[in-house]
Structures are given as C-alpha cells and as structure tokens.
Amino acid sequence: MTKQKTILRALAGETLPTPPIWMMRQAGRYLPEYRATRAQAGDFLKLCYNPDLAAEVTLQPIRRYGFDAAILFADILLLPQALGADLWFVTGEGPRLSTITTPNELAALKGVDDIQEHLAPIYETVRILRQELPDETTLIGFAGAPWTVATYMIAGRGTPDQGPAHALMRADVATFEGLLNLITKATIEYLSAQIDAGAEVVKLFDSWAGSLKGDAFDKYALAPAREIITALKARHPDTPIIAFPREAGDRYVGFAKATGADCVALDNSVSATWAAKNVQVDGCVQGNLASRHMVTGGQELVDETRAIVDAFAGGPHIFNLGHGITPDADPENVALMIETVRAGG
C-alpha cells in the first residue's frame, strides 16, 4: 500500500502527472473546526499534549480537503520544553521561553536521554494517526532545525532578525555551538521516535535559515541538517526526509546533495522556473505558492498555481505553499487551490 502513496512516489524521485499536495500548517486557525477543538482543549499547549485532540486536528483538513499527506500537529518548541526550557504562549503574541545565553543556563538543560518521557504524548498522537488516516494518506512527522530552535531559545521569543542568536554566536561561540549541538542530538532522537511510532516521512523546518550567510550558513544550517539526516538514514534507511532551509536563496542549490535530503522545500522568494532549473535537477522539490493567495484567492491564485505546476512538471514535485497558511486565510481558497492542481494545471 505505501508504495502507491503519491507523496512517497514523488519523494522516491518519480515524476507524476499530477503532483501530490499538502499544505504547511494545514491544521490550524483558519479552520472553524480547529478553533472549536482548541477551545475544547483549553489552550495551545494542552492541545499539543492531548493525543486524541492533536490527532483530531491533524485529521480535520484531511476530512475536509483530502490532502495527500497529513502532518503531525505539534510545535517546534516542544523539544526545547522537553530539554528543560520554560515555555508558555501569550495570547495574540505567540510563544515565550526562558532564555539560554550563558554556560550555566546551557549546563542546566536536560540531556538527550531525558527528553522522551516528556514527548511521549506526541508519539502517541502519531500512533493514533497511523490507525485513523485513510490508507492513501501519508503521515509526516517534523521538528525544527537546530538553528531555528536555537534562535527562540536564545531570545526567549521570535524576533524579526534573529539578532540575539547572531549576537551570542559572536560573543560566546562555545555556548552557542554547545546549544546547537544539544538541539541537534535531541532532534535526531525526537524524529527517530516519531518514525518508530509510525511517521512515514519527516520534515526539518529551518524557518530562519535565510538569516545565515556564507560560512555561517554552512556551519549552522547545512551541517546540522546533514548530521541529523545522516543519523536518521542510518537508523531508518527507507524513511524519506524533507529539508526546508527557508529563504536560503542561491543556497537551495545543491542543498539536497550536501545534506542527503530526499526533497528540498522552497519558499516563495524564489521562482518555480528558477528552482526547476537549479534545484529540481537534484531530485524532488516541494512548494512554493505564496501564502497570501490563500487570503486573496481569485484568478491570481489559479494562475500562479498553474504556473508552479507547469514549471515543475518535468520532475518530482510536491505542491505546497512557500510557508505556512495564515489564520486569515479563506478555507474556500484552499479548496480552489486543490481543485486547480488536480485539474492538471
């Protein structure tokens, strides 16, 4: 059965007449059924750690739209919390964490061997999903990439330029690299456990990779991705891995070969035509419709969707957005996008 799943076929390098489709953050606040389930849970973190409810919101967009894949409902900051960082969410503002900026704060974090009990509810969600998803739907697990996770742990929140992480990198490289190394080792264990629980594909989200330039990109985006992927491939050689070094620009070129990723996800700051010539030549690509089209809709959505499908038609492609869908998106626009992709461009 799994060999027939379209996502897995594309990740194996097959060029399909119609690209499979899923959407980053497809379970989320743009859906009324999600908002109802979140209210039932009480708050965001309680929803993440309730396997039955987390599975429910993962399944909601599959029931509504019939996406080719479901992505585990969780958050990239659950791993820092498992490592011992305090984590809470401020309504209307987003996540907050206790900061890690000194050797003593780094030393106070838990070891890699001590995270799994905290993360057990996430693995239970994966097991539930493997039982309840339709046979044709691929289950994707995920984690944040070390650099992106580190930016939150160092700043205690999201920042527009990842300035605090860059500052620590310059001021105390030993603490910075120690934190990155800890996150890297923990991410290997976290994703491996997701695969053991039933994830068929895993994705590594490096949402802030674009703020790393030159050698820093190689050391802190590419090298950790390669370490994680190499370790996972040694344990789970048949599990495909998608890497998303968002806003990497020219550094998308060769990223799959350099890291061992089976697919590179693309943001919408690069054109599909450019990516087909420079990135898809190495294998499967995922992307890359601008998220704003899920808000604005109309003929522009249709035209841009068709253009992306056409640009990537010569190789393996998974249709997706260039970043996550936003809470102000119209669910009807999602339906229009899917209809346009499946109509053949």
C-alpha positions in Angstrom: 0.0 0.0 0.0 2.7 2.5 1.0 4.4 2.2 -2.4 1.3 3.5 -4.0 1.1 6.7 -1.9 1.8 9.6 -4.2 3.9 11.6 -1.7 6.2 8.6 -1.3 6.4 8.1 -5.0 7.4 11.8 -5.5 10.0 11.6 -2.7 11.5 8.5 -4.4 12.1 10.6 -7.5 9.1 9.8 -9.6 7.6 12.4 -11.9 3.8 12.2 -11.5 1.2 13.6 -14.0 -0.5 15.4 -11.1 1.7 16.5 -8.1 0.6 15.3 -4.7 -0.4 18.2 -2.4 -0.4 19.1 1.3 0.0 22.4 3.0 2.1 23.7 5.8 0.0 24.5 8.9 -2.9 22.9 7.2 -4.4 22.1 10.6 -4.8 25.5 12.1 -6.7 28.6 13.0 -8.1 29.3 9.5 -10.5 26.3 10.1 -13.5 26.7 12.3 -13.3 23.0 13.3 -9.8 23.6 14.6 -10.8 26.6 16.6 -13.6 24.5 18.2 -11.2 21.7 19.2 -8.6 24.2 20.5 -11.3 25.7 22.7 -12.2 22.2 24.0 -8.5 21.6 24.8 -8.2 24.9 26.8 -5.0 26.3 25.3 -2.5 25.6 22.6 0.0 23.5 24.7 -2.8 21.4 26.2 -3.9 20.7 22.6 -0.4 19.6 21.6 -0.1 17.3 24.5 -3.5 15.7 24.3 -3.0 12.8 21.8 -6.7 12.4 21.0 -7.3 16.1 20.3 -4.0 16.6 18.5 -4.9 13.6 16.2 -8.3 15.2 15.7 -7.0 18.5 14.4 -4.5 16.7 12.3 -7.3 14.7 10.7 -9.6 17.7 10.1 -8.0 19.1 6.9 -7.8 15.5 5.6 -11.5 15.1 6.0 -12.3 18.5 4.6 -9.9 18.6 1.6 -8.5 15.1 1.0 -4.8 16.2 1.1 -2.3 13.6 0.1 -0.5 13.9 3.4 -1.2 14.8 7.0 1.4 16.5 9.1 1.6 15.8 12.8 0.0 18.6 14.9 2.7 19.7 17.3 5.1 22.7 17.6 8.8 23.1 17.1 9.2 24.4 20.7 8.0 21.3 22.4 11.6 20.0 22.1 13.1 22.9 24.0 10.5 22.4 26.6 11.5 18.7 26.8 15.1 19.8 27.3 14.0 21.9 30.3 13.3 25.3 29.0 10.1 27.0 30.3 7.6 27.5 27.6 4.3 29.4 27.5 2.2 31.2 25.0 0.9 34.8 25.2 -2.4 35.3 23.6 -2.1 37.4 20.4 1.7 37.5 20.7 3.0 33.9 20.4 5.5 31.8 22.3 7.8 32.8 25.2 10.6 30.7 26.6 13.2 31.1 29.4 16.4 32.1 27.7 19.6 30.2 27.3 22.5 32.6 26.9 25.2 31.5 29.4 27.3 28.4 30.0 25.4 27.8 33.3 22.0 28.0 31.6 23.2 25.6 28.9 24.5 23.2 31.6 21.2 23.3 33.4 19.3 21.8 30.4 18.5 18.1 30.4 20.5 15.6 28.4 19.3 13.9 25.2 18.4 10.7 27.1 16.0 12.5 29.4 13.5 14.0 26.8 11.5 11.0 25.7 9.1 10.8 28.6 8.1 14.4 28.2 7.5 13.8 24.4 5.6 10.6 24.8 2.2 12.2 24.1 3.5 13.3 20.7 4.4 9.8 19.8 1.0 8.6 20.9 -0.6 11.1 18.6 1.5 9.6 15.7 0.3 6.1 16.6 -3.3 7.2 16.7 -2.9 8.8 13.3 -1.4 5.8 11.7 -4.6 3.9 12.7 -7.1 6.6 11.7 -5.7 8.1 8.5 -7.0 6.9 5.1 -4.8 4.3 3.6 -3.8 6.6 0.8 -2.7 9.5 3.1 1.0 9.8 4.0 1.8 10.8 7.6 4.6 13.4 8.0 6.4 14.0 11.3 8.6 17.0 11.9 11.0 19.0 14.0 12.5 22.4 13.9 16.1 22.6 12.6 18.7 23.4 15.3 19.4 27.0 14.2 15.8 28.0 14.2 15.1 26.3 17.5 18.2 27.9 19.0 17.0 31.4 17.9 13.9 31.0 20.1 15.8 29.5 23.0 18.4 32.3 23.0 15.9 35.2 22.5 13.1 33.7 24.5 10.7 34.6 21.7 10.5 35.0 17.9 12.5 38.0 16.6 12.4 39.8 13.2 16.1 39.4 12.5 17.2 36.6 14.9 19.5 39.3 16.4 20.0 37.7 19.8 21.2 34.4 18.3 23.6 36.2 16.0 24.9 38.2 18.9 25.6 35.1 21.1 27.3 33.5 18.1 29.7 36.4 18.1 30.1 36.9 21.8 30.2 33.3 23.1 30.7 30.8 20.3 31.3 27.9 22.8 27.9 28.4 24.4 26.2 29.0 21.1 27.6 25.9 19.5 27.0 23.8 22.6 23.4 24.7 22.4 23.2 23.9 18.7 24.9 20.6 19.3 22.5 19.6 22.1 19.5 20.5 19.9 21.0 18.5 17.0 21.4 15.4 19.1 17.9 15.8 20.7 16.3 16.3 17.2 17.8 13.0 16.0 16.2 11.2 18.9 12.9 13.1 18.6 12.5 12.4 14.9 13.7 8.8 15.2 11.0 8.2 17.8 8.4 9.7 15.6 9.4 7.3 12.8 9.3 4.4 15.3 5.7 5.4 16.2 4.6 5.5 12.6 5.7 8.6 10.7 6.3 7.7 7.1 8.2 10.9 6.2 9.8 13.6 8.4 10.5 17.2 7.7 13.1 19.5 9.1 11.9 23.1 9.3 14.7 25.7 9.3 12.4 28.7 9.2 15.2 31.3 9.9 17.9 29.7 7.7 17.9 32.8 5.4 19.4 35.0 8.1 22.6 32.9 8.0 25.1 34.0 5.3 28.3 32.5 3.9 30.2 30.2 6.2 27.6 30.6 9.0 25.0 29.0 6.7 27.3 26.1 6.1 28.2 25.6 9.8 24.8 26.3 11.4 22.1 25.4 8.8 23.7 22.9 6.4 26.0 20.9 8.7 23.3 20.2 11.4 20.8 19.2 8.7 23.4 16.8 7.3 24.2 15.4 10.8 20.5 14.8 11.5 19.7 13.3 8.1 22.8 11.0 8.2 21.9 9.7 11.6 18.2 9.1 10.7 19.1 7.4 7.4 21.4 5.0 9.3 18.5 4.0 11.6 15.7 4.3 9.1 17.1 4.0 5.6 13.6 3.8 4.0 12.2 6.9 5.5 12.3 10.0 3.2 13.3 13.3 4.7 12.3 16.8 3.5 14.5 19.7 4.4 13.2 23.3 4.4 16.0 25.9 4.7 13.6 28.8 4.2 14.8 31.9 2.3 18.1 30.2 1.5 18.1 31.8 -1.9 21.0 30.5 -4.0 22.0 28.2 -1.2 19.0 26.0 -2.1 21.2 24.9 -5.0 23.0 21.6 -4.0 21.3 21.5 -0.5 19.8 18.1 -1.1 23.1 16.5 -2.2 25.0 18.2 0.6 22.7 17.0 3.3 21.3 13.8 2.0 17.7 15.1 2.0 15.2 13.4 -0.3 13.4 16.7 -1.0 14.0 20.4 -0.6 11.0 22.5 0.3 11.1 26.0 -1.3 9.8 29.3 -0.1 8.1 31.7 -2.5 11.1 34.2 -2.6 12.5 32.1 -5.4 10.6 31.4 -8.6 9.4 28.0 -9.6 11.1 28.4 -13.0 14.5 29.2 -11.4 14.1 26.3 -8.9 13.2 23.8 -11.6 16.5 24.6 -13.4 18.7 24.8 -10.3 17.2 22.7 -7.5 14.8 20.2 -9.0 17.7 18.8 -11.1 18.9 17.1 -8.0 15.5 15.5 -7.1 12.2 16.2 -5.5 11.2 19.7 -4.7 8.2 20.9 -2.6 6.4 24.3 -2.9 6.0 27.0 -3.4 2.8 29.1 -3.7 2.8 32.3 -1.7 0.6 32.0 1.4 -1.1 35.3 0.6 -3.1 33.6 -2.2 -5.0 31.7 0.5 -6.3 35.1 1.7 -6.9 36.9 -1.6 -8.0 34.0 -3.8 -9.4 34.7 -7.3 -7.9 34.3 -10.7 -4.4 35.2 -9.4 -4.4 32.2 -7.2 -5.5 30.0 -10.1 -2.9 31.4 -12.5 0.0 31.2 -10.0 -0.9 27.7 -9.0 -1.0 26.6 -12.7 2.3 28.3 -13.3 4.0 26.4 -10.4 2.6 23.1 -11.5 3.7 23.7 -15.1 7.2 24.9 -14.1 7.9 21.7 -12.0 6.1 19.3 -14.4 9.4 17.9 -15.7 10.5 16.3 -12.4 9.3 15.1 -9.0 7.2 17.7 -7.2 5.0 18.0 -4.1 2.7 21.0 -4.3 2.7 23.1 -1.2 2.8 26.7 0.0 6.1 28.6 0.3 5.4 29.0 4.1 2.5 28.1 6.4 -1.1 29.1 5.8 -2.1 32.2 7.8 -5.1 32.4 10.2 -6.8 34.9 8.0 -7.0 32.5 5.0 -10.3 31.6 3.5 -11.0 27.9 3.5 -12.7 28.2 0.1 -9.4 29.4 -1.4 -7.7 26.3 -0.2 -10.4 24.2 -2.0 -9.8 26.3 -5.1 -6.0 25.7 -5.0 -6.5 21.9 -4.7 -9.1 21.9 -7.5 -6.7 23.8 -9.7 -3.7 21.4 -9.0 -5.8 18.3 -9.6 -7.4 19.7 -12.7 -4.0 19.3 -14.4 -2.8 22.9 -14.4 
